[in-house]
């Protein structure tokens, strides 16, 4: 990781912004930026009628996300990493997670971006409670 790299990672209640992610990873050596945006959808696992999600995070989630982003940034051609996940109540269509990686070339940007989102979803302790039509709900990721 170099001194002029940008690493932004966290968990927050405020709405997310793709423009913020792009600004955060901008770097003069980066020829490629990949962005992943996860949104709240109206269905899950074959079940329709999702009306909202309530995300919650373990107290260590932000620190673990920062460690993950720092790990992804260790690749010598990666110049910026952004990974922010929302918590709280989100409606269908809201942005739930935004990840961006700036690298010298597209292959490295795609590889690092995929690693970032896959490890975030698989290893950062953030859970969602899905609310369905008619007051039913279920927890995902516990």
N, C-alpha and C positions, 0 to 999 in steps of 0.2 A: 504494500500500500504506500502510495507516495503522499507527500505533504499537500499537494494541490488537488487531491481527490476530494470529491464531495460524497459524503455518506449521510443520508437522512433516513431515519427509521423510527417508527413509533406506533403507538396506539392512541387514538383520540376520538372524541365525540363529535367534533366539528366536521362538516362536509369535506369531502376530498376533492382534489382538483388535478386533472391531467396537466394543465398548464403549469401548476406549481411543480409537479414532478419533472416536467421538461426543463424548467428553469434550474431546478436543483442539480440536475446531472450534466448540464451544458458544460462542455470543455473543448478547448481549441484543438486537442489531439483526437477527439472523438469523431469518427466518420459515420457512426451508426448509433441509433438509440432504439431500443426495443421497449415497448410499454405493454403491460398487462393490466387490464381493468376488469375487476370482478364486480358484477352488478346483482342486485336482488331480483330474482325472477319469481313468477307467479306459480311455479310448480317445482317439485323435487321428487326424485325417485319414482316417477310414474304417477305421482299424486298431484292433482291440481288444487287450486284454491288457496295457495299461500297468499296471505294479505300483508304480512310484514315479518321482519326478523328482529329479534332482540339479541344483539351480540354482547357477550361478556368475556372478559379476559382475566387470566391469572395475574396476580401482582407482578410476577417476573416476566410476563409476556413481552413488554417493551425492551427489557434488557436482553432477552433471548433473541428478539428480532434485530436489535442492534448488532449482536454477535454474529448473526447470520449474514446481515448486510456487509459487515466487515470481512467476513470470510469470503464472500463472493467478490469483494473488491480486491482481494489479494492477487487475483490474476493480473499479470503485468500489463495487459492491454485494456483492462477495465479502468475507466477514469471517473465514473460516477455511479452510485447506487442509491435508489430511493425505494423504500418499502414502508407504506403506512396502511394500517388496517383500522377501520372504524369500529367503535363499540356504541352501544345504546340502541335505540329503536330506529330501524330503517324501513322505509316503504319500498314497494316494488318500483324498480327503476333506479333507486339510489345506488351510488358507488359504495361498495363495501371494502374494497382493497385496491390500491394502485401501486404497481411496481414498475420501475424504470431502470434500465441499465444503459450507460453510455460506454462504448468501446471503440477501439480503433477501426474495427471491421465488423461487418454484419454477422459473420459466423460466431465470433466471440460474444457479440451482443446477444444473439439469440440463445446461445448456450448458457451464458450467465443468467439471462432473464428467466429461462426455463428452470434452471437450478433454484433460483431465488423463489419463484412462486411455488414450485413443488415442495421445497423444504419448508417454506412458510406454512403451507396448508397441512403438511404432514407432521410438523414438529413444534409449531408455536401454539401454546395453550390458549386458544381463542375458541369459544363455543357459541353456537347459535340456537336460539329457541324459535322455532317456526310457528307462527300463528296462522291457522287456517280459518276459512269461512266457518261460522258457527261455533266459535270459541274453543275448538280443539287446538292442541299444540303438541309439539314434540321437540326434544332436544337432539341436536346433531353434533357429533364430535366429542361427546363425553367419554 
